[in-house]
Amino acid sequence: MDYLRILAETIFGFGALFVLTKVLGKSQITQITAFDFIAAMILGELVGNALYDPEVGIVQIGYAVLVWGILLYVTEMVTEKVKKSRSLLEGKPSIVINKGKILKQEMLKSKLDLNQLQHLLRSKEVFSIQDVEFAILETDGTISVLKKSTAQTPTRQDLNLKPQTVPLPMALISDGEVLWDNLKEAGLNKQWLHDQLRRQNVTAFSDVFFAEYKEGEDLYVLPY
C-alpha cells in the first residue's frame, strides 16, 4: 500500500506543480522551462525526505525517483513524437508587442504586467517601449526583442535614412510539419508554399526540417 500511495502522490504532485506553473505564468519561471521548474521542486523534496524523514526509507525514495524519472521521460517522448502536444506541454511563445503596439490581451494571458515587461526589455538594453517593433515572451519567461529600424545599431537616424517597416520572420515549417496558423497570419497559402519549395528542389513538406519566411525575401529552407 505504501508503494501505491507514493505512486499516487508523485503523479498528483507532478500534475499539481504543472498546473501551478501554468497559473503563475511564464514570467514567473525565468530562464527555466516549466518542466525544469517541476523537476527541481520534486527532486529537492525527495532529497529532503530522504535526509530528514526517518519514516521514509531509501527503497521508497528510490521508487519515487524512478516513477518521477519515468514521468519525465514519457513527457519528453510525447513532445518529441506527438508534435501537437508541444503547445500544451511546453507552451507557446506570445507576441506581447506587435508593430510597436502593446497587446494587452496577450500580456493578460501570460500573467505579465507593464512593470515586468519594462524590466524584461531593460534586460535586453531597451529602455523605451517606443523603440520596440516586436517583443516575444518565450516559453522560459525570457523576452526576445526586435527594435524599430530607427533604434537599431547603427541607427537609420544616424545615417539620415528614412524609417522602414521591420518585417517579423515567421517559421512556416518545423520538423516536417506546416505551421498553418503562421502561414495564414502571413497572408500566404498552401499553393504558395509548394511553389516556393519546388524552386529549391523540395517536393514534400516532410522533407523540410525548418522553413522561415521574411517579407520581401525568398523562403529560407533547411532540408533534413
C-alpha positions as CSV (number, residue, x, y, z in Angstrom):
1,M,0.0,0.0,0.0
2,D,2.9,2.4,0.7
3,Y,4.1,2.0,-2.9
4,L,0.6,2.7,-4.3
5,R,0.4,5.8,-2.0
6,I,3.8,7.0,-3.2
7,L,2.8,6.4,-6.8
8,A,-0.4,8.3,-6.4
9,E,1.2,11.2,-4.5
10,T,4.0,11.5,-7.1
11,I,1.6,11.6,-10.0
12,F,-0.6,14.1,-8.1
13,G,2.5,16.3,-7.3
14,F,3.5,16.2,-11.0
15,G,0.1,17.4,-12.1
16,A,-0.3,19.9,-9.4
17,L,3.0,21.6,-10.0
18,F,2.5,21.6,-13.7
19,V,-0.9,23.4,-13.2
20,L,0.8,25.8,-10.8
21,T,3.5,26.8,-13.3
22,K,0.7,27.4,-15.9
23,V,-1.3,29.6,-13.4
24,L,1.7,31.6,-12.3
25,G,2.6,32.4,-16.0
26,K,5.8,32.2,-18.0
27,S,7.3,35.4,-16.4
28,Q,7.5,33.6,-13.0
29,I,9.8,30.8,-14.3
30,T,12.5,33.0,-15.8
31,Q,15.4,31.2,-17.5
32,I,14.0,27.7,-17.0
33,T,11.2,25.7,-18.6
34,A,8.1,24.6,-16.7
35,F,9.4,21.0,-16.5
36,D,12.8,22.2,-15.2
37,F,10.9,24.0,-12.5
38,I,8.8,21.0,-11.6
39,A,11.9,18.6,-11.7
40,A,13.8,20.9,-9.3
41,M,10.9,21.2,-6.9
42,I,10.2,17.4,-6.8
43,L,13.8,16.3,-6.6
44,G,14.5,18.8,-3.9
45,E,11.6,17.4,-1.9
46,L,12.6,13.8,-2.4
47,V,16.1,14.5,-1.2
48,G,14.7,16.4,1.8
49,N,12.5,13.5,2.7
50,A,15.5,11.1,2.4
51,L,17.6,13.3,4.7
52,Y,15.1,14.4,7.4
53,D,12.2,12.0,7.5
54,P,13.1,8.8,9.4
55,E,9.9,7.1,8.3
56,V,10.9,7.3,4.6
57,G,13.5,4.7,3.6
58,I,16.0,4.6,0.7
59,V,13.9,2.0,-1.1
60,Q,10.8,4.2,-1.0
61,I,12.7,7.3,-2.1
62,G,14.3,5.3,-4.9
63,Y,10.9,4.1,-6.0
64,A,9.5,7.6,-6.1
65,V,12.6,8.9,-8.0
66,L,12.1,6.0,-10.5
67,V,8.4,6.9,-11.0
68,W,9.3,10.6,-11.4
69,G,12.0,9.8,-13.9
70,I,9.6,7.7,-15.9
71,L,7.1,10.5,-16.0
72,L,9.7,13.0,-17.2
73,Y,11.0,10.5,-19.8
74,V,7.4,9.8,-21.1
75,T,6.7,13.5,-21.3
76,E,9.9,14.1,-23.3
77,M,9.0,11.3,-25.7
78,V,5.4,12.5,-26.1
79,T,6.6,16.1,-27.0
80,E,9.2,14.6,-29.4
81,K,6.9,12.2,-31.2
82,V,3.5,14.0,-30.9
83,K,4.0,17.4,-32.3
84,K,0.5,18.6,-31.4
85,S,1.3,18.1,-27.7
86,R,4.1,20.6,-27.7
87,S,2.0,23.7,-27.3
88,L,0.2,22.1,-24.3
89,L,3.2,20.6,-22.6
90,E,5.9,23.1,-23.5
91,G,3.8,26.2,-24.1
92,K,3.9,28.7,-27.0
93,P,5.8,32.0,-27.4
94,S,3.5,35.0,-27.0
95,I,3.8,38.2,-29.1
96,V,3.3,41.0,-26.5
97,I,4.3,43.9,-28.7
98,N,3.3,43.8,-32.3
99,K,4.4,46.5,-34.7
100,G,5.0,48.9,-31.8
101,K,1.6,48.2,-30.2
102,I,1.4,46.6,-26.8
103,L,-1.1,43.6,-26.9
104,K,-2.8,43.9,-23.5
105,Q,-4.8,40.7,-24.0
106,E,-1.6,38.7,-24.6
107,M,0.0,40.2,-21.6
108,L,-3.0,39.3,-19.5
109,K,-2.9,35.7,-20.7
110,S,0.8,35.4,-19.9
111,K,0.3,37.0,-16.4
112,L,2.6,39.8,-17.4
113,D,2.2,43.4,-16.1
114,L,3.7,46.5,-17.5
115,N,6.4,46.8,-14.9
116,Q,7.6,43.2,-15.6
117,L,7.5,44.0,-19.3
118,Q,9.7,47.0,-18.8
119,H,12.1,45.0,-16.7
120,L,12.4,42.3,-19.3
121,L,13.0,45.0,-22.0
122,R,15.7,46.7,-19.9
123,S,17.5,43.3,-19.7
124,K,17.7,43.5,-23.5
125,E,19.1,47.0,-23.3
126,V,15.9,48.6,-24.4
127,F,14.8,51.4,-22.1
128,S,11.8,52.7,-24.1
129,I,8.8,50.8,-25.3
130,Q,8.7,53.2,-28.2
131,D,11.9,51.6,-29.6
132,V,10.3,48.2,-29.9
133,E,8.8,46.9,-33.1
134,F,8.2,43.3,-31.9
135,A,8.6,41.7,-28.5
136,I,8.0,38.0,-27.9
137,L,7.7,36.4,-24.5
138,E,9.4,33.0,-24.8
139,T,8.3,29.8,-23.0
140,D,11.1,30.0,-20.5
141,G,10.0,33.5,-19.4
142,T,12.7,35.5,-21.3
143,I,11.8,38.0,-23.9
144,S,13.1,38.4,-27.5
145,V,13.1,41.9,-28.9
146,L,13.2,43.3,-32.5
147,K,13.8,47.0,-32.4
148,K,12.4,49.5,-34.8
149,S,14.7,50.4,-37.7
150,T,15.3,53.9,-36.2
151,A,16.6,52.3,-32.9
152,Q,18.8,49.6,-34.3
153,T,22.6,49.9,-34.2
154,P,23.8,51.8,-36.2
155,T,20.5,53.7,-36.4
156,R,19.0,54.9,-39.6
157,Q,18.6,58.3,-38.0
158,D,22.4,58.5,-37.6
159,L,22.7,57.7,-41.4
160,N,19.9,60.2,-42.3
161,L,17.8,57.4,-43.8
162,K,14.1,57.2,-43.9
163,P,12.4,54.7,-41.4
164,Q,11.5,51.4,-42.9
165,T,9.0,48.7,-41.9
166,V,10.7,45.9,-39.9
167,P,9.3,42.5,-41.1
168,L,8.9,39.8,-38.5
169,P,10.4,36.4,-39.6
170,M,7.9,33.6,-39.3
171,A,8.6,29.9,-39.1
172,L,6.3,28.1,-41.7
173,I,7.6,24.5,-41.4
174,S,9.1,22.9,-38.3
175,D,10.2,19.2,-38.1
176,G,8.4,18.5,-41.4
177,E,5.1,19.9,-40.3
178,V,3.5,23.0,-41.7
179,L,2.6,25.7,-39.2
180,W,-0.8,26.6,-40.7
181,D,-1.5,29.4,-38.2
182,N,1.7,31.2,-39.2
183,L,1.1,30.6,-42.9
184,K,-2.4,32.1,-42.6
185,E,-1.1,35.0,-40.4
186,A,1.5,35.8,-43.1
187,G,-1.3,36.0,-45.7
188,L,0.0,33.0,-47.6
189,N,-1.5,29.7,-48.7
190,K,-0.5,26.1,-49.3
191,Q,0.0,26.6,-53.1
192,W,2.4,29.4,-52.5
193,L,4.4,27.3,-50.1
194,H,4.5,24.4,-52.5
195,D,5.8,26.7,-55.3
196,Q,8.5,28.1,-53.0
197,L,9.7,24.6,-52.1
198,R,9.8,23.4,-55.7
199,R,12.0,26.3,-56.6
200,Q,14.5,24.9,-54.2
201,N,14.0,21.3,-55.4
202,V,12.0,20.2,-52.4
203,T,8.9,18.2,-53.2
204,A,7.3,17.4,-49.8
205,F,6.7,19.3,-46.6
206,S,8.1,16.2,-44.7
207,D,11.5,16.7,-46.3
208,V,11.9,20.1,-44.7
209,F,13.5,20.4,-41.2
210,F,12.8,24.1,-41.0
211,A,11.5,26.9,-43.3
212,E,11.3,30.6,-42.4
213,Y,9.5,33.4,-44.3
214,K,10.6,37.0,-44.2
215,E,8.6,39.5,-46.2
216,G,10.4,40.7,-49.3
217,E,12.9,37.8,-49.2
218,D,13.0,34.3,-50.6
219,L,11.8,31.5,-48.3
220,Y,14.7,30.1,-46.2
221,V,14.6,26.3,-46.4
222,L,16.7,23.9,-44.3
223,P,16.1,20.3,-45.5
224,Y,16.6,17.2,-43.4
